[in-house]
Amino acid sequence: MSRRVVVTGMGSITPIGNDVDSFWNGLKEKKVGFGEITQFDTTDYKAKIAGEVKNFDPKDYMDVKAAKRMERFAQFAVAATKEALAMSGIDMEKEDPYRVGVSVGSGIGSLQALEREHKKLLEKGPGRVNPLLVPMMISNMAAGNVGIQFGLKGKCINVVTACATGTHSIGEAFRSIQYGEADVMVAGGAEASICPIGVAGFTALTALTTSDDPLRASIPFDKDRSGFVMGEGAGVVVLEELEHAINRGAVIYGELAGYGSTCDAYHITSPAEDGSGAARAMTEAIKDAGITPKDIEYINAHGTSTHHNDLFETLAIKAAFGDHAKDVKINSTKSMVGHLLGAAGGIEFIVCVKSINDGFVHATAGLVEEGEGCDLNYTKGDGVACDVNYAISNSLGFGGHNASILVKKYKA
């Protein structure tokens, strides 16, 4: 009998708010977090807007010395974890630290550190490269720094599956608790890639929109969609074995009940055109939870605002749900915060938990007229107050990675 896993804490750093309440309230208000990029000069760049995190000061979350040894993505991970652990009420002095683990991923790590030190290498020679380049750049340092900052000594892993990173990280943490490897896992994703090489690279791939209108830039499922807006931030949750949570009197916000993971084995950037891989991830999560497709009321779509993703994800939902697809409420959080890459799955899972707790499905902001083939209910217009008992969050990553996690309303 696998162990039940519940959510007892959440933390987020996003382009529309640096804590869960302000992030969630922003989504309910259809607050769009896009603006002109401030982190570098975009004069020569086609893509000029992004979803930047605002008013973030690492000193609010950690000491100055620790912050200086972390790049922005790792600082975001630590900040979101601090909020999640505080919400959970876990007292590490009463826990066996080897039973509390970390599964916080980053798809890319620090491109900024690489840019900075490569410039030094070319201009001043190899002897001037920062000795901390490698431990600041590598993507596992989100997880590593979270473990160090909070004394978490259990299983500590970093899943890297591009834009599916956050969802896989939560799914693998779920499995770790089910299997008995840990009692508590801090899980999610962090990313900060709004920098010259990051924006130039995604633009060259024609993945980013070149729209300069924040309200018409990230418009998932819309006929005028033209690519995604890059976002940054972190989404982290505290997952806990049910009895462990009950025994310490924790508040339970939801139960993680299913996880599905597949590979399209098709193309390095395009999803499978029939949506079969993503469909199978959803059906595996539903099977894992021991429910049927008709039980799902809400899907937080990957919904990137690229032509291929939105069309093929729609086909995937139809393949997984059949006639029920038209009855499921679907939305894309990326319509307001952009694509947080490896952190997307973390914040979108939090949205599913909040939707269950609040009985509310937020709107897909900016969606005016659905594109060809996008003919499901994407919550156009305004958000909807409704009972949500079962929700799925989808993430699809370059390389053909598909991940779906299923959360349900907690019942004792």
N, C-alpha and C positions, 0 to 999 in steps of 0.2 A: 504494500500500500504506500504510494508516494505521499509525501508530506504536503500539507496545504501551505500556500504562500500568500501573505497579505502585504499590503502597502501601508506603512505607518509614518512615512515622512516624504516630503517633496521639497525641492529647491530649484530655482531657475534664475538665470541671467539671460535676458532677451532684449531685442531692439525696442520693445514696448514696455519694459519694466524689469527691474532687477530683483524681484521677489515674486513668489507664486501669486499672491493676491493682486498685485498691480498688473502682472502679465495676464491673468485670467480676466480681470475687469476690463483691461484694454481690448481683449478679444471680444468680450460681450458688447463693447462700445464701438466695435469695428475700427479701432485705432490702427492706422497704418504707420509702421515704423521706418519708412524709407526716406532718404534724403541724399543730397550730394555727398560723395565720399570726402571725408575730412582727413583720413589717415595718410594720404599721399596726393600729389598733384596729378589730376586725371586729364590734363590738357590734351595729351596724345592718345587717350584711350576712348574707345567707342562706348564702353559701359561706364557711366559716370555716377550711378546711384547704387546704394547698398543699404542693408539693414544693419547699421552700426549700433553697438551697445553704447548708451549714453551715461554720463555721470558715474562711471565706474572707477572707484579708487580702491586698489588692492589692500591698502592699509586699513580699510574698514573690516577686512576679513582675516588678516594675518599680519605678522610683524614685518617691518620694513626689510629686514635682512632676508627673510624667507621669500618675500615677494620679488626681490632683486634676483633671486636664483631661479625664478620661474618665468616662462614666456606667458603671453596673454591667455592662450588656450588653457594652460594649467592653472593660472590664477582664476579663470572662470570656473573650472572644475572644483577647486577648493572652496570658492565662494558659494556655489550652489550646494555643495555637500554640507557646508556649515549650516545653511538654512534647513536642509533636509534632516540632518541629525538633531537640530534644535527642535524641529516640529515633532520628530519621533519621540523625544524625551528619553532617548537611550543614555544611560549613565555608564560610560566605559569603565569606570572604577568598579562597577558591579558585574561586568561582563568578562568572560574569558576572551581576551583579544584575538586568540587564534581561531575563534569561532565566528569572528566578524570579518568578512572579506570585502573586496573591492572588484567591481567589473565596470570600469569607466573607460570608454574608448574615445579615440580621436582619429578621424579619417586621415589626417595629414600631418599633425604635429605643428611645428613652427617653421613656416616658410620665411617668416621675418628674420629669424636667427640665421638661416641659411643665406638669405640675401645680404644681410649686414656683414657677415663674416667672409662671404665670398668677395665682397667689395674690398675688404681689408686685405685678403689674400692677393688680389690682383694689384692693389695699389701699394701695399707695404710689405708683402711677402709672407710666407707661411709662419714665420716666427711671431707674427702679430695676431694670429687667430686666437680668439678667446678660448682658454682651456675648458670653459664650460659649454662650448658650442654643442657638443654631442648630447650631454644630459639635458640641455635646454631645448634642443630641436626634436628629439625622438618622441614619437607619439605616445609611448607608454608612460611618459612622465605625468600625464593627467592622473592616471591610476596611482603611480608611485608617490606623487606628492600628496594625494588624498590620504594614502596609507600613512605617510610620515606625519602629516599635520595632525591627524586624529588618532594615531596609535592603533590602527587597524592591522592586525598581524596575520589574518587568515588568508585564504586564497586571494591573490591579487593579479588580475588579468586585464589585458587590453585587446579587445577585438577590433580589427581594422577591416571593414568591408565597405569602404567609401561611404555613401549616403545611407547605408543600412546599418552603420556602426552602432548608433545608439540603441536601436531596436534589438540587434543581436546581443549587445552587451546586457540588456535587461533580460532577454530570453535565456542567455547562458547563466546569469545569476540565479534566475528562477530554477533552472535545472540543478544548480549547485546546492540549493537549499532542499529541493525535492529529494535529491539523492543522499542528503545527509552530510555533505562536505562543509556546510556552514549553517549557522542558525540565523545569521543576519548578513545581508549583502548590500553594500552601497553600489548603485548601478545607474548607468546612463552614458551621456556623451558630452564632449566639449570641443569647440572649434573656434578658431580665429584666423581666417585666411584672407581677410580684406587687406591685401598688400599688392604691390605692383606685379609680381610674378603670378600670384594667385588669380588676380583679375585678368591679366593678359592671357594666361593659360586657358581659363574657362571661356574667354571671349574668342580665342583662336579656334576653340572647339565648336563655336557657335552655340554654346549652351546658355550664355547670359543674354538677357534682353538689352537692347540698346535704347529702350524708351527712356525719356528723361522726365516723364510725368509719374510721380510716385503713386498716384491713384490708378494708373493704367499700365503699370509695369509688371507686377506679379498678379496675373489674372487667370488662375487655374480654371481649366475647362471652358474658357471663353474663346469665341471664334477669332479674336484678335491676339491671342497669347503668342508670345514671341521669344520665350526663354525665361530662365529664372533670375531672381534678384538674389545676390549673395548676402546671407545673413551671418551672424556670429553669436556666440553665447554658450550656455550650458544648461542641460536639464538632468537632474540627478534625483533618484528616489531611494528610499530605504525599504528594502524587501525583507520580510521576516517570516520565519516559520510560525504558523498560527499559534501553537501552544506557548511558544516563547513570548509572543506578543501579548497573549491573554494573561500569562503569569506575571508580567510586569505592569499590567493595567494600561496597555497602550491604546490609543485611539486608532481604530482601523478604518482606512479610507476606501478600501476596495480589495478585492481578491484577484490575484493574477492566476488565471485558470488554464491558459493554453498558449502554446508557442509552436509556430511552424516556420521552417526554413528550407529554401530550395535554391537551385541554381538554374538559370535559363540555359546555360551551355550553348549560347547563341552568338553573342556579339559583345565587344568590349565596352560599348557605351549604350547601344540601343536595347530596350527590353524586347523579349520575344513578342513578335507581332500579333500573336493570338492571345497573349496574356496568360498562357498556360502555366508558366512558372510561378507568377504571382498568385494565380488562382489556387494552385496546389498549396502554397504557403498558407493561404487563408483556410482552406479546407482541412489542412493538417492541424492548425490551431484550434479549429472548431471540434475536430475529432478528439484532440488532446483534452479539451475541456469537457467532453462527454455531453455535448449539446448538439443541436441541429442548426443548419443555416438559417432557418426561420426564426430562431431565437435572437439573432443579431439585429439590434435596432439602429446601430450607429457605426459608421466607419470613418475614422480619421485617415483620409487618403494621403498617399505620398504627394500627389497633386502639385507637381513642380511648376506648372505653367509652361512646360515645353510641349511641342506638338505631339511627339511620340509618347511621352510618359502618360499624359492625360487620356489620350485615346486608348492606349494599350491597357492602362489600369482600369478604364471603364469596361473594356472587353473582359478583363480578368474578373471583375466583380460580377459581371453577367454569367461568366462560366462557373464561378463558385456558388452563386446564389440562385441561378435560374430565374423563375418568375418573381421570386422574392426580392430580386435586385432593385426593382422599381419602388419597393416599399421601404427600403433602408435609407436613413438619412446619412448623407455623405458631406464632408466639408474638407477644406484644405487650410490648415493653420498658416501655411506658407504665403497665403494671400495677404497676411499682415506683417509677418516677421521675416519673410524671405526663406531661403533655403540655408539652414544651419549645417548642412553637410553632415559630418559625423555626430553632431549634437541634435539633429532634427528629430530622431526617434525618441530621444530623452524628453524633449519638451512636448512632443505630440502624445506620448504616453501619459504625461501629466494632464494634458487636455482631456484625454479619455476619462481619467479618474475624476477630474473636476466636473465633467459633464454628467457623470453618474451621481456625484454628490449634490450638484446644484439642480439637476433635472433641466439641463439647458444644452442645446447644440448651437454653437456659434455659426454665424454666416460665413460664406466664402466671399470675402470683401472684394469688390471690383468686378465680380462676375455680372455681366450685363446680358449677353446673349451667348448661349451654349454653342460650342463649335460642332462641326459635323461629326456625327458618331458619339458625341457626348450628350446622352439623352436620359440621364438618371437624375435623381433629386440631390443636387449639390448645395442645398440650403442657400439659394440665391435670394438676395434682398436683405432680410433681417434674420437674426437668430430665432430659434424656436424653443419655447418652454415645453418640455415633454419628459416623460419618465424614461430613463435609460437604465436598463438592467444588465445588458451585455454590449460591449463595444470592442471593436478591433482597431488596432493601429497598424498601418502598412508602411514599410520602407523598402525601396528598391535602390540598389547601388550599382555603379559602373562595375563591369565584370560579370554582371548577370546575377548579383546577389539579391535574393528576396527574403524578407522576414516579416512575419505577422505575429503580434502578441494580442491576447484576448484577456480583457479585464471584466470582472462582473461585480455587481453590487454584493457587498459582503452580507452573508446571512450565517448566523451561528450554527 
